[in-house]
Amino acid sequence: MSLSKSAGKHRSLVFYNRVFLYFIVFFLILAGVKANANEISADNIIIDSVVIENGNIFDLSQPENSGILYRLANKFHIVTKKSIIERELLIREGDRFSREIADETERNLRALPYLWNARLSLDKSDEGDNILRVETSDRWTLAGGPSMSRVSGQTIYQIGFEELNFLGYGQHLTFDYFIREYKEDYATASFLERRLLGSRYQIYGYYNDDPEVGLKSVSLTRPLYSLNSRFGYGISFTDIDRQDKYHLSGIEVANNQYAGQVFSLSSTYRFGTYNSKVSFGAGYSYRDINIHDRRILPGITVSFPSDSLCHGLSASLGITNLRYIKTRHINNFSKIEDFAISTGAGVGFGWIYDASSGDRMYRTVSFSVSHSAHYKSSLLFFSFSRGCWFDGETDFRKTFSVSIKYYNNGMDWLTPSIFGLYAEDDRRDGRLGLNLGENSGIRGFPEYHAQGERLARLNVENRIFTGLSLLTTEFGLVQFVDLGNVWRKGEEPRFKDILWSVGLGLRIGTDRVSNAELVRIDLAYAGNIKEWQISFGVGQYLL
């Protein structure tokens, strides 16, 4: 046997041993999940009728909502149609009432971007009938006009509109035009219909001509709408025409044009108890990608990607045990926040073939584990993942990551938050896939300030809820410290290379009267480069 064949056989043996180990861990977790599985409880109460009370934004019968601005908001807002709420109900007239399914329905309704809150309760009529009462309240869903944001030292002007609930029918429409201080202007548009013609099919279209994104896509899916859903599938088509940029110490040193089309099919089947699921997934993709207009600065070496015309097959197996909690003062102000407390694991496999010759190009294998816990006022989220792209004796890419998130909202006015990440990304072509900067967890620095194959990052935020409000707008503060380092494989990380920044931020809660649930403004001091930078945008910087 030749040396190359022997090495290839050894590599295959290592691959199958690796997969076998993953399955051992996977099914040990499965055994633990199944041991703790709880069947859904159902009361012997039959629902005789359903009453939907689709409220406006504000309840004007409450004294605090008696002002003219509240009345004007209600007057000009189109209330969500009862039929749109009814189609999301998981229990209906004639069904047995279940508190678990009622709670899930509440979560699904609250997750809709046009609803502020939802509550399901079981009442008795004067005649003794069991009435399922569904109460919802809307949020303001139309936004538009000019706005401005500032990230990584660049001011971006934006004009456009967004409607989350078109005419009360739950459709999502957006259009925006962006004017950038240092980069090309661009436009985006999107359309989402969650229940196409009242069915369980969802259609989504997206357009973005940002030179660095360059994306047009359309998809038709049948999502898993509830924990009792078993089968979901989808089809999508994406046209890509973007520019890839390569940075060295925050400076762009090369770029190329990346253009082509991607077609994909996906499906998921799952079974199990209400809280514990085993899922199987399968997918197919076709990619036709062309790399052209390669440009590079003199004296710089960069490994550009290659053209690809290929078919891809994928398969996955996953297990999950989950429950949900309701809480506040994590990422938002007074709005109820639903969090999944889960334990799970997943294994994925992929095979990529050249579309012209039919030869296999490479295989992929991935494994992930996640766990979250809730104890009193503490929330902890942990995740681990490992991936490998290889063929025979050649590893093309290997990734590894571990992340931790921790919140404690035991005090009404303060939520300490900690975010930790360690990641590895080894690529055979030498490309540096990990970076640190304003766009990747270290405020105050330029985008792509530092690159490498190993990354460690720690962020600490104290989120302060002041209790101050003006009409429906709430105000809070954030004090933060960001630390991180990125280095090459084989190097020892050096203490003096650690990037750090400190700062203060303002948080403005507008989730009931604006499409932006929260507006942030951060002032950061980047210690290594001794510069102050202000940035602002939508949502918490870290979630």
SEFI-571399 format. One record per residue (C-alpha): residue in three letters; residue number from 1; x, y, z. Coordinates in nm, 4 decimals. Layout:
SEFI-571399
    r    k         x         y         z
  ALA  NUM         X         Y         Z
...
//
This chain:
SEFI-571399
    r    k         x         y         z
  MET    1    0.0000    0.0000    0.0000
  SER    2    0.1360    0.3433   -0.0906
  LEU    3    0.2127    0.6040    0.1738
  SER    4   -0.0652    0.8357    0.0465
  LYS    5   -0.3253    0.5568    0.0561
  SER    6   -0.2121    0.4591    0.4055
  ALA    7   -0.2426    0.8196    0.5212
  GLY    8   -0.5863    0.8479    0.3602
  LYS    9   -0.7007    0.5286    0.5329
  HIS   10   -0.5690    0.6566    0.8647
  ARG   11   -0.7519    0.9879    0.8109
  SER   12   -1.0786    0.8055    0.7399
  LEU   13   -1.0295    0.5971    1.0557
  VAL   14   -0.9729    0.9143    1.2572
  PHE   15   -1.2873    1.0641    1.1020
  TYR   16   -1.5094    0.7692    1.1920
  ASN   17   -1.3616    0.7466    1.5423
  ARG   18   -1.4383    1.1159    1.5833
  VAL   19   -1.7970    1.0662    1.4685
  PHE   20   -1.8338    0.7647    1.6987
  LEU   21   -1.7148    0.9733    1.9948
  TYR   22   -1.9600    1.2480    1.9070
  PHE   23   -2.2441    0.9973    1.9009
  ILE   24   -2.1456    0.8575    2.2410
  VAL   25   -2.1577    1.2057    2.3921
  PHE   26   -2.4739    1.2808    2.1972
  PHE   27   -2.6675    0.9809    2.3270
  LEU   28   -2.5408    1.0258    2.6836
  ILE   29   -2.7002    1.3693    2.6694
  LEU   30   -3.0087    1.2150    2.5091
  ALA   31   -3.0383    0.9685    2.7982
  GLY   32   -3.0210    1.2556    3.0460
  VAL   33   -3.2766    1.4561    2.8528
  LYS   34   -3.5209    1.1673    2.8246
  ALA   35   -3.4811    1.0908    3.1946
  ASN   36   -3.5982    1.4426    3.2752
  ALA   37   -3.8684    1.4680    3.0090
  ASN   38   -4.2089    1.5854    3.1223
  GLU   39   -4.5257    1.4977    2.9397
  ILE   40   -4.7584    1.7869    2.8706
  SER   41   -5.0405    1.8145    3.1238
  ALA   42   -5.3949    1.8726    3.0070
  ASP   43   -5.6963    1.9538    3.2205
  ASN   44   -6.0300    1.7878    3.1505
  ILE   45   -6.1802    2.1206    3.0508
  ILE   46   -6.3278    2.1561    2.7038
  ILE   47   -6.3144    2.5045    2.5508
  ASP   48   -6.6677    2.6025    2.4491
  SER   49   -6.5784    2.9312    2.2779
  VAL   50   -6.2881    3.1643    2.2071
  VAL   51   -6.3064    3.5399    2.2576
  ILE   52   -6.0314    3.7592    2.1081
  GLU   53   -5.9849    4.1070    2.2503
  ASN   54   -5.7381    4.2748    2.0141
  GLY   55   -5.6374    4.5883    2.1984
  ASN   56   -5.4824    4.9032    2.0571
  ILE   57   -5.1438    5.0358    2.1688
  PHE   58   -5.2703    5.2033    2.4869
  ASP   59   -5.5575    5.1275    2.7196
  LEU   60   -5.7159    5.4718    2.7369
  SER   61   -5.9234    5.3719    3.0396
  GLN   62   -5.6066    5.3824    3.2495
  PRO   63   -5.5350    5.7266    3.4033
  GLU   64   -5.1687    5.7201    3.2990
  ASN   65   -5.2774    5.6866    2.9330
  SER   66   -5.5212    5.9790    2.9272
  GLY   67   -5.2970    6.2309    2.7482
  ILE   68   -5.3514    6.3565    2.3947
  LEU   69   -5.0406    6.1817    2.2602
  TYR   70   -5.1751    5.8427    2.3706
  ARG   71   -5.5101    5.9133    2.2071
  LEU   72   -5.3409    6.0271    1.8850
  ALA   73   -5.1235    5.7147    1.8739
  ASN   74   -5.4308    5.4939    1.9055
  LYS   75   -5.6230    5.6998    1.6516
  PHE   76   -5.3629    5.6719    1.3750
  HIS   77   -5.2666    5.3120    1.4454
  ILE   78   -5.4388    5.0265    1.2600
  VAL   79   -5.5164    4.7538    1.5139
  THR   80   -5.4098    4.3971    1.4348
  LYS   81   -5.7028    4.2070    1.2845
  LYS   82   -5.8664    3.9402    1.4991
  SER   83   -5.8181    3.6885    1.2177
  ILE   84   -5.4411    3.7461    1.2302
  ILE   85   -5.4360    3.6704    1.6032
  GLU   86   -5.6717    3.3744    1.5642
  ARG   87   -5.4467    3.2002    1.3110
  GLU   88   -5.1642    3.1905    1.5698
  LEU   89   -5.3726    3.0134    1.8368
  LEU   90   -5.2545    2.6631    1.9255
  ILE   91   -5.5759    2.5768    2.1113
  ARG   92   -5.9209    2.6402    1.9741
  GLU   93   -6.2885    2.5848    2.0371
  GLY   94   -6.3566    2.2193    2.1133
  ASP   95   -6.0020    2.1457    2.2370
  ARG   96   -5.9046    2.0498    2.5906
  PHE   97   -5.7510    2.3419    2.7750
  SER   98   -5.3797    2.3083    2.8549
  ARG   99   -5.1895    2.5720    3.0503
  GLU  100   -4.8642    2.4710    2.8802
  ILE  101   -5.0072    2.5234    2.5321
  ALA  102   -5.1733    2.8471    2.6421
  ASP  103   -4.8341    2.9697    2.7667
  GLU  104   -4.6723    2.8688    2.4369
  THR  105   -4.9397    3.0589    2.2460
  GLU  106   -4.8665    3.3660    2.4589
  ARG  107   -4.4936    3.3358    2.3772
  ASN  108   -4.5628    3.2975    2.0057
  LEU  109   -4.7868    3.6043    2.0081
  ARG  110   -4.5362    3.8123    2.2060
  ALA  111   -4.2657    3.7129    1.9568
  LEU  112   -4.4594    3.8784    1.6751
  PRO  113   -4.3013    4.2185    1.6112
  TYR  114   -4.6335    4.4006    1.5998
  LEU  115   -4.7652    4.2854    1.9409
  TRP  116   -4.6565    4.4315    2.2730
  ASN  117   -4.8110    4.1685    2.4994
  ALA  118   -5.0501    3.8736    2.5014
  ARG  119   -5.2437    3.6869    2.7671
  LEU  120   -5.4640    3.3765    2.7526
  SER  121   -5.7053    3.2976    3.0339
  LEU  122   -5.9930    3.0576    3.0940
  ASP  123   -6.3185    3.2169    3.2127
  LYS  124   -6.6665    3.0920    3.2951
  SER  125   -6.9718    3.2477    3.1346
  ASP  126   -7.2965    3.3062    3.3241
  GLU  127   -7.4293    2.9904    3.1563
  GLY  128   -7.1289    2.7883    3.2762
  ASP  129   -6.9479    2.7699    2.9404
  ASN  130   -6.5682    2.7621    2.9338
  ILE  131   -6.4416    3.0675    2.7467
  LEU  132   -6.0827    3.1004    2.6276
  ARG  133   -6.0112    3.4720    2.6435
  VAL  134   -5.7232    3.5997    2.4282
  GLU  135   -5.6121    3.9542    2.5141
  THR  136   -5.3462    4.1314    2.3095
  SER  137   -5.2082    4.4815    2.2915
  ASP  138   -5.0328    4.6278    1.9878
  ARG  139   -4.7194    4.8328    1.9499
  TRP  140   -4.6548    5.1124    1.7044
  THR  141   -4.5368    4.9518    1.3810
  LEU  142   -4.4700    5.2300    1.1289
  ALA  143   -4.1311    5.3993    1.1192
  GLY  144   -3.9790    5.6213    0.8548
  GLY  145   -3.8092    5.9397    0.7572
  PRO  146   -3.4453    6.0381    0.8070
  SER  147   -3.2202    5.9001    1.0795
  MET  148   -2.8512    5.8800    1.1620
  SER  149   -2.6165    5.6308    1.3249
  ARG  150   -2.2452    5.6237    1.3942
  VAL  151   -2.0313    5.3086    1.4101
  SER  152   -1.6520    5.2643    1.3929
  GLY  153   -1.5951    5.6352    1.3367
  GLN  154   -1.8298    5.6536    1.0376
  THR  155   -2.1566    5.8467    1.0246
  ILE  156   -2.4388    5.6828    0.8279
  TYR  157   -2.7491    5.8730    0.7161
  GLN  158   -3.0617    5.6731    0.6454
  ILE  159   -3.3972    5.7512    0.4879
  GLY  160   -3.6795    5.5060    0.4338
  PHE  161   -3.9692    5.3324    0.6033
  GLU  162   -4.0570    5.0141    0.7861
  GLU  163   -4.4055    4.8766    0.8486
  LEU  164   -4.4267    4.5671    1.0682
  ASN  165   -4.8029    4.5157    1.0392
  PHE  166   -4.9297    4.6369    0.7025
  LEU  167   -5.2970    4.7380    0.7375
  GLY  168   -5.3206    4.5145    1.0450
  TYR  169   -5.2558    4.1943    0.8456
  GLY  170   -4.9132    4.1104    0.9918
  GLN  171   -4.7061    4.1699    0.6778
  HIS  172   -4.3597    4.3233    0.7098
  LEU  173   -4.2414    4.5793    0.4506
  THR  174   -3.9166    4.7789    0.4516
  PHE  175   -3.7228    5.0126    0.2256
  ASP  176   -3.4136    5.2111    0.3224
  TYR  177   -3.1491    5.4170    0.1472
  PHE  178   -2.8149    5.4615    0.3257
  ILE  179   -2.5679    5.7459    0.2704
  ARG  180   -2.2266    5.6669    0.4173
  GLU  181   -1.9508    5.9071    0.5027
  TYR  182   -1.6615    5.7015    0.3645
  LYS  183   -1.8177    5.4144    0.1690
  GLU  184   -2.0604    5.3723   -0.1200
  ASP  185   -2.4293    5.4459   -0.0725
  TYR  186   -2.6749    5.1583   -0.0969
  ALA  187   -3.0419    5.0564   -0.0637
  THR  188   -3.2242    4.7678    0.1023
  ALA  189   -3.5803    4.6343    0.0760
  SER  190   -3.7639    4.3351    0.2171
  PHE  191   -4.1049    4.1699    0.2368
  LEU  192   -4.2244    3.9036    0.4799
  GLU  193   -4.5594    3.7243    0.4883
  ARG  194   -4.5708    3.4791    0.7793
  ARG  195   -4.8891    3.3043    0.6734
  LEU  196   -4.9141    3.2996    0.2951
  LEU  197   -5.2847    3.3090    0.2028
  GLY  198   -5.3635    3.2087    0.5598
  SER  199   -5.1580    2.8882    0.5393
  ARG  200   -4.8577    2.7759    0.7442
  TYR  201   -4.6219    2.8745    0.4630
  GLN  202   -4.3951    3.1760    0.5009
  ILE  203   -4.2520    3.3775    0.2114
  TYR  204   -3.9616    3.6184    0.2444
  GLY  205   -3.7852    3.8400   -0.0088
  TYR  206   -3.4766    4.0519    0.0475
  TYR  207   -3.2735    4.2999   -0.1599
  ASN  208   -2.9464    4.4693   -0.0634
  ASP  209   -2.7074    4.6381   -0.3080
  ASP  210   -2.4413    4.7285   -0.0512
  PRO  211   -2.1138    4.6499   -0.2355
  GLU  212   -1.9953    4.4574    0.0715
  VAL  213   -2.3190    4.2551    0.0981
  GLY  214   -2.4718    4.2434   -0.2539
  LEU  215   -2.7604    4.0069   -0.1875
  LYS  216   -3.0974    3.9265   -0.3445
  SER  217   -3.2921    3.6331   -0.2065
  VAL  218   -3.6359    3.4762   -0.1909
  SER  219   -3.7482    3.1845    0.0237
  LEU  220   -4.0627    2.9815    0.0835
  THR  221   -4.0694    2.7817    0.4067
  ARG  222   -4.3029    2.5873    0.6282
  PRO  223   -4.1576    2.6543    0.9740
  LEU  224   -4.2148    2.4570    1.2913
  TYR  225   -4.4775    2.6871    1.4370
  SER  226   -4.5187    2.5092    1.7710
  LEU  227   -4.3522    2.2564    1.9986
  ASN  228   -4.6000    1.9972    1.8713
  SER  229   -4.5033    2.0588    1.5056
  ARG  230   -4.3193    1.7635    1.3554
  PHE  231   -4.2265    1.8472    0.9974
  GLY  232   -4.0838    2.1621    0.8428
  TYR  233   -3.9183    2.2353    0.5097
  GLY  234   -3.8134    2.5167    0.2802
  ILE  235   -3.6731    2.6246   -0.0543
  SER  236   -3.4625    2.9325   -0.1255
  PHE  237   -3.2734    3.1076   -0.4035
  THR  238   -3.0001    3.3655   -0.3469
  ASP  239   -2.8125    3.5846   -0.5937
  ILE  240   -2.4817    3.7182   -0.4604
  ASP  241   -2.2706    4.0032   -0.5968
  ARG  242   -2.0485    4.1397   -0.3238
  GLN  243   -1.6966    4.2527   -0.2519
  ASP  244   -1.4823    4.0586   -0.0058
  LYS  245   -1.2238    4.2679    0.1748
  TYR  246   -0.9091    4.1536    0.3533
  HIS  247   -0.7624    4.3527    0.6401
  LEU  248   -0.4280    4.3628    0.8127
  SER  249   -0.4101    4.5563    1.1412
  GLY  250   -0.7326    4.7319    1.0506
  ILE  251   -0.6093    4.8365    0.7025
  GLU  252   -0.7659    4.6994    0.3855
  VAL  253   -0.4901    4.5259    0.1891
  ALA  254   -0.6851    4.3294   -0.0742
  ASN  255   -1.0307    4.2661   -0.2132
  ASN  256   -1.2098    4.0547   -0.4692
  GLN  257   -1.5539    4.0384   -0.6263
  TYR  258   -1.7663    3.7400   -0.5203
  ALA  259   -2.0626    3.6680   -0.7501
  GLY  260   -2.2961    3.3777   -0.8154
  GLN  261   -2.6153    3.1962   -0.7200
  VAL  262   -2.7118    2.9533   -0.4465
  PHE  263   -3.0174    2.7258   -0.4535
  SER  264   -3.1098    2.5223   -0.1469
  LEU  265   -3.3666    2.2790   -0.0104
  SER  266   -3.4010    2.1928    0.3582
  SER  267   -3.6215    1.9771    0.5780
  THR  268   -3.6593    1.8890    0.9456
  TYR  269   -3.8492    1.6104    1.1163
  ARG  270   -3.8746    1.5784    1.4928
  PHE  271   -4.0522    1.3650    1.7498
  GLY  272   -4.0611    1.3199    2.1254
  THR  273   -4.2480    1.4598    2.4221
  TYR  274   -4.3710    1.8170    2.4470
  ASN  275   -4.0496    1.9383    2.6163
  SER  276   -3.7974    1.6872    2.4774
  LYS  277   -3.7325    1.6507    2.1063
  VAL  278   -3.5215    1.4385    1.8751
  SER  279   -3.4847    1.5983    1.5327
  PHE  280   -3.3497    1.4867    1.1964
  GLY  281   -3.2530    1.7265    0.9220
  ALA  282   -3.1589    1.6908    0.5564
  GLY  283   -3.0621    1.9415    0.2915
  TYR  284   -2.9414    1.9963   -0.0626
  SER  285   -2.7668    2.2986   -0.2134
  TYR  286   -2.6309    2.4026   -0.5511
  ARG  287   -2.3653    2.6741   -0.5689
  ASP  288   -2.2255    2.8518   -0.8745
  ILE  289   -1.9721    3.1073   -0.7488
  ASN  290   -1.7247    3.3121   -0.9536
  ILE  291   -1.4318    3.5025   -0.7996
  HIS  292   -1.2975    3.7916   -1.0102
  ASP  293   -1.1426    4.1401   -0.9956
  ARG  294   -0.8776    4.0353   -0.7452
  ARG  295   -0.6784    4.3334   -0.6153
  ILE  296   -0.3950    4.3374   -0.3657
  LEU  297   -0.1430    4.5903   -0.2348
  PRO  298    0.2210    4.5388   -0.3417
  GLY  299    0.4210    4.3239   -0.1017
  ILE  300    0.1114    4.1636    0.0549
  THR  301    0.0251    3.7924    0.0336
  VAL  302   -0.3417    3.6909    0.0427
  SER  303   -0.5096    3.3589   -0.0363
  PHE  304   -0.8132    3.4429   -0.2461
  PRO  305   -1.1002    3.1901   -0.2637
  SER  306   -1.1504    2.9829   -0.5782
  ASP  307   -1.4437    2.9534   -0.8157
  SER  308   -1.6898    2.6819   -0.7205
  LEU  309   -1.9593    2.4911   -0.9070
  CYS  310   -2.0804    2.2257   -0.6695
  HIS  311   -2.3599    2.0225   -0.5147
  GLY  312   -2.3928    1.9843   -0.1397
  LEU  313   -2.5731    1.7251    0.0709
  SER  314   -2.6228    1.7554    0.4455
  ALA  315   -2.7697    1.5558    0.7311
  SER  316   -2.8115    1.6359    1.0981
  LEU  317   -2.9331    1.4835    1.4215
  GLY  318   -3.0275    1.6877    1.7267
  ILE  319   -3.1799    1.6518    2.0727
  THR  320   -3.3249    1.9213    2.2949
  ASN  321   -3.4964    1.9435    2.6293
  LEU  322   -3.6399    2.2864    2.7042
  ARG  323   -3.8666    2.4960    2.9172
  TYR  324   -3.9392    2.8673    2.9144
  ILE  325   -3.9315    3.1490    3.1661
  LYS  326   -4.0751    3.5000    3.1635
  THR  327   -3.8630    3.7814    3.2992
  ARG  328   -3.7749    4.1508    3.2575
  HIS  329   -3.4768    4.3844    3.2656
  ILE  330   -3.2421    4.1648    3.0620
  ASN  331   -3.2267    4.3260    2.7179
  ASN  332   -3.5364    4.5482    2.7371
  PHE  333   -3.7111    4.7711    2.9883
  SER  334   -4.0682    4.6859    3.0873
  LYS  335   -4.1571    4.4427    2.8097
  ILE  336   -4.1877    4.0751    2.9068
  GLU  337   -3.8903    3.8746    2.7776
  ASP  338   -3.9257    3.5012    2.7067
  PHE  339   -3.6144    3.2857    2.7401
  ALA  340   -3.5699    2.9171    2.6537
  ILE  341   -3.3904    2.7237    2.9261
  SER  342   -3.2611    2.4219    2.7397
  THR  343   -3.0073    2.1433    2.7173
  GLY  344   -2.9244    2.0050    2.3776
  ALA  345   -2.6715    1.8581    2.1391
  GLY  346   -2.6401    1.8218    1.7649
  VAL  347   -2.4294    1.6392    1.5066
  GLY  348   -2.4097    1.7485    1.1438
  PHE  349   -2.2519    1.5976    0.8309
  GLY  350   -2.1969    1.7319    0.4828
  TRP  351   -2.0681    1.6112    0.1460
  ILE  352   -1.9659    1.8533   -0.1308
  TYR  353   -1.9266    1.7350   -0.4917
  ASP  354   -1.7903    1.9068   -0.8017
  ALA  355   -2.0869    1.9690   -1.0344
  SER  356   -1.8763    1.9161   -1.3499
  SER  357   -1.6849    1.5974   -1.2691
  GLY  358   -1.8961    1.4537   -0.9889
  ASP  359   -1.5840    1.4089   -0.7754
  ARG  360   -1.6103    1.4663   -0.4040
  MET  361   -1.4396    1.7929   -0.3052
  TYR  362   -1.4601    1.7673    0.0735
  ARG  363   -1.6648    1.6506    0.3690
  THR  364   -1.7797    1.8311    0.6807
  VAL  365   -1.8604    1.7208    1.0317
  SER  366   -1.9811    1.9375    1.3173
  PHE  367   -2.0830    1.8878    1.6775
  SER  368   -2.2449    2.1256    1.9243
  VAL  369   -2.3635    2.1223    2.2831
  SER  370   -2.5612    2.3907    2.4635
  HIS  371   -2.6931    2.4291    2.8163
  SER  372   -2.8757    2.7048    2.9979
  ALA  373   -2.9867    2.7379    3.3569
  HIS  374   -3.2100    2.9626    3.5614
  TYR  375   -3.1740    2.9891    3.9377
  LYS  376   -3.3626    3.2609    4.1217
  SER  377   -3.2486    3.5815    3.9484
  SER  378   -2.9535    3.4315    3.7573
  LEU  379   -2.9560    3.3294    3.3913
  LEU  380   -2.6639    3.1313    3.2459
  PHE  381   -2.6132    3.0247    2.8834
  PHE  382   -2.3278    2.7981    2.7694
  SER  383   -2.2498    2.6709    2.4199
  PHE  384   -1.9726    2.4650    2.2611
  SER  385   -1.9196    2.3864    1.8932
  ARG  386   -1.6625    2.2089    1.6790
  GLY  387   -1.6443    2.1879    1.2979
  CYS  388   -1.4125    2.0362    1.0396
  TRP  389   -1.3931    2.0646    0.6576
  PHE  390   -1.1681    1.7903    0.5167
  ASP  391   -1.1082    1.5244    0.2532
  GLY  392   -0.8829    1.2256    0.2992
  GLU  393   -0.5624    1.3379    0.4660
  THR  394   -0.6261    1.7095    0.4062
  ASP  395   -0.7921    1.9409    0.6566
  PHE  396   -0.9221    2.2521    0.4803
  ARG  397   -1.0627    2.4210    0.7868
  LYS  398   -1.1242    2.3496    1.1553
  THR  399   -1.3240    2.5645    1.3969
  PHE  400   -1.3848    2.5557    1.7693
  SER  401   -1.5734    2.7902    2.0000
  VAL  402   -1.6931    2.8135    2.3594
  SER  403   -1.9201    3.0938    2.4767
  ILE  404   -2.0798    3.1905    2.8082
  LYS  405   -2.3446    3.4516    2.8861
  TYR  406   -2.4581    3.5430    3.2359
  TYR  407   -2.7274    3.7837    3.3595
  ASN  408   -2.8546    3.8656    3.7060
  ASN  409   -3.1684    4.0779    3.7323
  GLY  410   -3.2294    4.0295    4.1021
  MET  411   -3.2367    4.4053    4.1562
  ASP  412   -3.5022    4.6166    3.9860
  TRP  413   -3.2505    4.8843    3.8913
  LEU  414   -2.9376    4.6856    3.7973
  THR  415   -2.8602    4.3854    3.5737
  PRO  416   -2.4927    4.2811    3.5683
  SER  417   -2.4111    4.0984    3.2440
  ILE  418   -2.1008    3.8992    3.1496
  PHE  419   -2.0131    3.7686    2.8019
  GLY  420   -1.7175    3.5388    2.7360
  LEU  421   -1.5934    3.3866    2.4084
  TYR  422   -1.2993    3.1718    2.3036
  ALA  423   -1.2710    3.0731    1.9362
  GLU  424   -1.0295    2.9008    1.6961
  ASP  425   -1.0380    2.9104    1.3156
  ASP  426   -0.7628    2.7221    1.1301
  ARG  427   -0.7714    2.7483    0.7500
  ARG  428   -0.5397    2.5650    0.5114
  ASP  429   -0.5279    2.8649    0.2776
  GLY  430   -0.3926    3.0849    0.5579
  ARG  431   -0.6858    3.3288    0.5684
  LEU  432   -0.7405    3.4918    0.9065
  GLY  433   -1.1049    3.4418    0.9921
  LEU  434   -1.1225    3.5953    1.3416
  ASN  435   -1.1105    3.9664    1.4113
  LEU  436   -1.1570    4.2182    1.6906
  GLY  437   -1.2929    4.5688    1.6591
  GLU  438   -1.6078    4.7759    1.6887
  ASN  439   -1.7940    4.5224    1.4713
  SER  440   -1.6815    4.2237    1.6783
  GLY  441   -1.7118    4.3020    2.0464
  ILE  442   -1.4534    4.5702    2.1347
  ARG  443   -1.6076    4.9156    2.1339
  GLY  444   -1.4014    5.2219    2.0450
  PHE  445   -1.1736    5.0501    1.7917
  PRO  446   -1.1988    5.0546    1.4108
  GLU  447   -1.3589    4.7616    1.2323
  TYR  448   -1.1219    4.4670    1.1727
  HIS  449   -0.8632    4.6276    1.4007
  ALA  450   -0.6844    4.2961    1.4620
  GLN  451   -0.7033    3.9528    1.2965
  GLY  452   -0.5844    3.6046    1.3846
  GLU  453   -0.6654    3.2358    1.4226
  ARG  454   -0.7233    3.2396    1.7994
  LEU  455   -0.9532    3.4796    1.9828
  ALA  456   -1.0463    3.5408    2.3444
  ARG  457   -1.2943    3.8087    2.4522
  LEU  458   -1.4595    3.9207    2.7752
  ASN  459   -1.7292    4.1855    2.8042
  VAL  460   -1.8799    4.3113    3.1294
  GLU  461   -2.1845    4.5378    3.1325
  ASN  462   -2.3776    4.6862    3.4214
  ARG  463   -2.7217    4.7688    3.2824
  ILE  464   -2.8846    5.0344    3.4985
  PHE  465   -3.2624    5.0819    3.4854
  THR  466   -3.3167    5.4264    3.6300
  GLY  467   -3.6959    5.4192    3.6442
  LEU  468   -3.6985    5.7534    3.4633
  SER  469   -3.9477    5.7890    3.1809
  LEU  470   -4.0994    6.0513    2.9588
  LEU  471   -4.4445    5.9536    2.8350
  THR  472   -4.3808    5.6000    2.6996
  THR  473   -4.0046    5.6363    2.6630
  GLU  474   -3.7825    5.4846    2.9346
  PHE  475   -3.4208    5.5717    3.0080
  GLY  476   -3.1323    5.3644    3.1352
  LEU  477   -2.7538    5.3605    3.1519
  VAL  478   -2.4791    5.1090    3.0811
  GLN  479   -2.1278    5.0951    3.2205
  PHE  480   -1.9033    4.8583    3.0238
  VAL  481   -1.5550    4.7093    2.9992
  ASP  482   -1.4478    4.5243    2.6821
  LEU  483   -1.1339    4.3072    2.6744
  GLY  484   -1.0013    4.0900    2.3953
  ASN  485   -0.7005    3.9402    2.2229
  VAL  486   -0.6461    3.7722    1.8880
  TRP  487   -0.3310    3.5879    1.7822
  ARG  488   -0.1874    3.3393    1.5308
  LYS  489   -0.1807    2.9633    1.5765
  GLY  490    0.1401    2.8534    1.7459
  GLU  491    0.1990    3.1940    1.9029
  GLU  492    0.1697    3.2648    2.2713
  PRO  493   -0.0850    3.5380    2.3511
  ARG  494    0.0877    3.8371    2.5040
  PHE  495   -0.0574    4.0459    2.7838
  LYS  496    0.0545    4.3700    2.6211
  ASP  497   -0.1478    4.2876    2.3080
  ILE  498   -0.4800    4.2755    2.4919
  LEU  499   -0.7251    4.5257    2.3464
  TRP  500   -0.9357    4.7053    2.6041
  SER  501   -1.1949    4.9760    2.6191
  VAL  502   -1.4136    5.1270    2.8884
  GLY  503   -1.7116    5.3541    2.8642
  LEU  504   -2.0643    5.4596    2.9426
  GLY  505   -2.3800    5.4265    2.7425
  LEU  506   -2.7330    5.5611    2.7312
  ARG  507   -3.0227    5.3220    2.6673
  ILE  508   -3.3606    5.4531    2.5492
  GLY  509   -3.6517    5.2118    2.5653
  THR  510   -3.8968    5.2798    2.2830
  ASP  511   -4.0302    4.9299    2.2258
  ARG  512   -4.3983    5.0228    2.2524
  VAL  513   -4.3989    5.3309    2.0312
  SER  514   -4.1161    5.2534    1.7880
  ASN  515   -3.9978    4.9695    1.5673
  ALA  516   -3.6686    4.9922    1.7538
  GLU  517   -3.7163    4.8145    2.0861
  LEU  518   -3.4155    4.9970    2.2255
  VAL  519   -3.1842    5.2753    2.1096
  ARG  520   -2.8251    5.2759    2.2342
  ILE  521   -2.5607    5.5483    2.2493
  ASP  522   -2.2134    5.4440    2.3699
  LEU  523   -1.9057    5.6531    2.4470
  ALA  524   -1.5951    5.4320    2.4597
  TYR  525   -1.2292    5.4977    2.5345
  ALA  526   -1.0007    5.2583    2.3435
  GLY  527   -0.6984    5.2289    2.5685
  ASN  528   -0.4486    5.0820    2.3215
  ILE  529   -0.4941    5.3575    2.0657
  LYS  530   -0.5865    5.6260    2.3215
  GLU  531   -0.8950    5.7443    2.1345
  TRP  532   -1.2536    5.8253    2.2297
  GLN  533   -1.5330    5.7121    2.0027
  ILE  534   -1.9091    5.7542    2.0134
  SER  535   -2.1390    5.5015    1.8494
  PHE  536   -2.5123    5.4605    1.8395
  GLY  537   -2.7577    5.2174    1.6911
  VAL  538   -3.0567    4.9948    1.7649
  GLY  539   -3.0688    4.7203    2.0287
  GLN  540   -2.8195    4.6214    2.2958
  TYR  541   -2.4589    4.6034    2.1743
  LEU  542   -2.4357    4.2511    2.3182
  LEU  543   -2.7243    4.0036    2.3494
//
